[in-house]
Amino acid sequence: MAMRTLLPALTALFLVTTPVAAQDFFGSFEDFVEELLPQRQAPERPRPAPVPAAPDPADEAGAEDADPPPMPRPRPVGLGEDGDAAEMPEDEPNPPPPVAEPPPPIPDPPGEALDDADAGVDGDIPLPQERPDVSPEPPASPAAEEAEAEPAAPSGPTAVPGRIYQTACPALLSGTVVGEMVAPIAEGICGERSPLVITAVRVNGHEIGFSSPVTTNCAMAGALADWVGEVDAYANAVLDSPVASLGTGTSMMCRNRYSAADGFVSEHGFANALDVVGFTLADGSSINVESDWLPAAAPEGRLLRQAHGAACGRFTTVLGPEANADHEDHFHVDLGCHGQTCTAQICE
């Protein structure tokens, strides 16, 4: 007991006299004393009670908004009266239904990452997109390349052509001329909007055919029928044989006058002129301009001069063998305009 009282006194005296050295000595001396003396356990200090956390207003609001606890279900009739079945406690609520666990997340495909914008609004992970087929295509054959180069034919309905504006011809409607109206002709400056192709005329009660079809306009067709009718009446009266056919030459042709390299366009270019080379009578005789113009007093010469004179009353231009050498073998007749009022006539 005295030893225990003396040791602390000596230790305090040593520390006061030599503070620096006493610190090292005290540490070693204290370890020595602890080894000699029996160890005593320090009394256990009481722990402070935990302070309850202040209630959260959001939790209280959520608790108020939560659904009230379910009421206990009523006891079935006759159950538990004889002690055969256990009674259901009244204070315990109905057990909550089992909650299905969410499916495990689908891992992203290797080498691909999902953007935040691609994820669902509620956090749903979208399924991986299918990879496009990047297998190399076989080289195209030359025939396939040519087929791709050619434009495909339109598969839609065929476009309806626009309306063609033409003028009806009274001579064709009345049957004075035999033929049909054809599509408009357009060849540069030449052309005709309502051309006719006629093959005969009906005059004096019979039909007179042409040696070749004539492409002309309506005005020329009517004038031609009237003129052939006069020649037919003269032949029937003087030569005692009507005209059976008309020898026709050039009708529609886009060229200059006299086929020159320059100058005015001929009336042939507008389907407004016709060349006539002669007539064939019903008795089989032929009268040609080139061979029968002379002698003038012969029956054939008189018929050709009568035909020339009658044409001057029907057409605005009549050229024959006496006009120039270019017309020594035919009559040229047209309805070209001469003079400022288109009423002048040329008859040669």
Protein Blocks (a to p, Z undefined) as FASTA:
>chain_A
ZZmmmmmmmmmmmmmmmmmlmmmmmmmmmmmmmmmpccdddddddddddddddddfklmm
mmmmpccddddddddehihklopaccddfkbccdddddddddddddddehiacdfklpcf
kopacdddddddfbdcddddfklmmmmmpccddfbdcdddddddddddfklmnomagcdd
dddddehjbccfbbcddfbdceehiacddfbdcdddfklmmmmmmmmmmmmmmmmmmnop
acfbdcdddfddcddehhiabdcddfklnopaccdfbdcdfkopacdfklmmpcfkbmkl
mmmmmmmmmmmmmmmbdcdfklpmmlmmbccddfddedjkopaccdZZ
